[in-house]
């Protein structure tokens, strides 16, 4: 692959669409469409997003016997999808602050322990350079309605058996599906 140039196509409120122009190994011209949280990509080095955009929360209850999953209406899918709580890192925040804020906003719960951080990963590597980190820990409290009217979220605690059944019949975000499969089959 021989990168040629990028072209900014459309500026949205939260994302920007770009066309990446390149030549294949057999010297054919190709265009690849991507979206980015960065509205100012200039070249190939900018595509390699150097910052983390979002946090993903993998939370278990205090006993470790249940996992927290949101059932959320996702407009892009036009359906309710099971997903871990997640959200963008606000300017000036570090990931831990974002994790605590997002969990509270989406579920009403509080993080009681952070056990680990899983390093950077791409949210949707097929069409976006958005990166996130995963906060693994434990949470407690009482569920509350999302504090954002932009989100329709139904948080819930699920046992391994319940997760195995959900995985058979309900749509999941890919990262949530993969983690939940591994967790529920331990």
C-alpha positions in Angstrom: 0.0 0.0 0.0 1.4 3.4 -1.0 -0.5 6.3 0.6 -1.0 9.2 -1.7 -3.1 11.8 0.1 -6.3 12.4 2.2 -9.2 14.5 1.3 -11.6 16.0 3.8 -15.2 15.3 2.6 -17.6 16.3 5.2 -17.5 18.0 8.6 -20.1 16.8 11.1 -20.8 17.9 14.6 -18.9 15.0 16.2 -17.1 13.2 13.3 -15.4 14.1 10.1 -15.4 12.0 6.9 -12.3 11.6 4.9 -11.3 9.8 1.7 -7.8 8.2 1.9 -6.2 7.8 -1.6 -3.6 5.1 -2.1 -2.1 2.7 -4.6 -2.4 -1.0 -4.1 0.6 -3.3 -4.4 -0.4 -3.9 -8.1 -0.4 -0.1 -8.7 -4.1 0.4 -8.8 -5.6 3.7 -7.5 -8.0 3.1 -4.5 -10.0 5.3 -2.2 -10.8 4.3 1.4 -13.5 6.1 3.3 -13.0 6.8 7.1 -14.5 8.8 9.8 -12.5 10.4 12.6 -13.1 12.4 15.8 -10.3 14.7 14.6 -11.5 17.4 12.2 -8.0 18.4 11.2 -6.3 15.3 9.7 -3.6 16.5 7.2 -1.6 13.4 6.3 -0.8 9.8 6.9 0.8 10.4 10.3 -2.4 12.1 11.5 -4.5 9.0 10.6 -2.5 7.1 13.3 -4.5 8.6 16.1 -2.1 9.3 18.9 -4.7 10.0 21.6 -7.4 8.0 23.3 -10.9 9.3 22.5 -13.1 7.2 24.7 -13.3 4.9 27.7 -15.1 1.5 27.9 -16.2 0.2 31.3 -16.1 -3.5 32.0 -17.7 -3.6 35.4 -18.5 -6.5 37.7 -20.6 -6.5 40.8 -18.9 -6.7 44.2 -19.0 -10.5 44.2 -17.6 -10.8 40.7 -20.5 -13.1 39.8 -22.3 -10.6 37.6 -21.3 -8.3 34.8 -22.8 -4.9 33.9 -24.2 -4.5 30.4 -26.3 -1.7 29.0 -29.1 -2.4 26.6 -29.0 0.8 24.6 -31.0 2.0 21.5 -28.3 2.7 18.9 -29.5 4.9 16.1 -26.8 3.6 13.6 -28.2 0.1 14.0 -31.8 1.1 14.4 -32.1 -1.4 17.2 -31.5 -2.1 20.9 -27.9 -3.4 21.3 -26.1 -4.8 24.3 -22.9 -2.9 25.1 -20.6 -2.0 27.9 -21.0 1.5 29.3 -18.7 3.8 27.3 -18.2 7.4 26.4 -15.9 10.1 25.1 -13.1 11.6 27.2 -13.9 15.3 27.7 -11.2 17.9 27.2 -9.0 18.1 30.3 -10.1 14.7 31.7 -7.9 11.7 32.2 -9.4 8.3 31.4 -10.2 7.5 35.1 -12.2 10.7 35.5 -14.1 9.9 32.3 -14.8 6.3 33.4 -16.3 7.5 36.7 -18.3 10.2 35.1 -19.6 8.0 32.2 -20.6 5.2 34.5 -22.5 7.6 36.8 -24.2 9.3 33.8 -25.3 6.1 32.0 -26.2 3.9 34.9 -26.3 5.8 38.2 -23.6 3.4 39.6 -20.2 4.2 41.1 -16.9 2.6 40.5 -15.7 1.1 43.8 -12.5 -0.4 42.5 -10.4 -0.3 39.3 -8.7 -3.6 38.9 -7.0 -3.1 35.6 -6.8 -1.0 32.4 -6.7 -2.8 29.0 -4.5 -0.8 26.6 -5.6 1.1 23.5 -7.9 -0.4 20.9 -9.8 0.8 18.0 -13.6 1.2 18.3 -14.4 0.3 14.7 -11.1 -0.3 12.9 -12.8 -1.0 9.5 -13.9 2.7 9.1 -12.6 4.8 12.0 -9.4 5.7 13.8 -11.2 6.3 17.1 -9.3 4.8 20.0 -10.5 3.7 23.5 -9.1 2.2 26.6 -11.0 -0.3 28.8 -11.4 0.2 32.5 -11.9 -3.1 34.3 -13.3 -3.0 37.8 -16.2 -3.3 40.2 -19.2 -1.1 40.7 -22.1 -0.7 43.1 -25.1 1.5 43.8 -28.6 1.8 42.5 -29.5 2.0 38.8 -30.7 5.4 37.7 -32.0 6.7 34.3 -29.3 8.1 32.1 -28.7 11.8 32.8 -28.6 12.4 29.1 -31.8 12.7 27.0 -29.6 11.8 24.0 -29.3 8.2 25.2 -31.8 5.5 25.8 -30.1 3.1 28.2 -31.3 0.2 30.3 -28.4 -1.0 32.5 -28.4 -4.4 34.1 -26.4 -6.9 36.0 -26.2 -10.3 34.3 -25.0 -13.7 35.5 -22.8 -16.0 33.3 -25.9 -18.1 32.4 -28.0 -15.0 31.5 -25.1 -13.7 29.3 -24.8 -17.0 27.5 -28.5 -16.9 26.7 -28.3 -13.2 25.5 -25.4 -14.0 23.3 -27.5 -16.6 21.4 -30.4 -14.2 20.5 -29.6 -10.6 21.0 -27.4 -8.1 19.1 -24.2 -7.0 20.8 -21.4 -4.5 20.1 -18.4 -6.6 19.0 -16.1 -5.9 21.9 -18.8 -6.6 24.4 -19.8 -9.8 22.7 -16.2 -11.1 22.6 -15.5 -10.3 26.3 -18.9 -11.6 27.5 -18.4 -14.8 25.6 -15.0 -15.4 27.2 -16.2 -14.4 30.6 -19.4 -16.4 30.5 -17.6 -19.6 29.4 -14.9 -19.6 32.2 
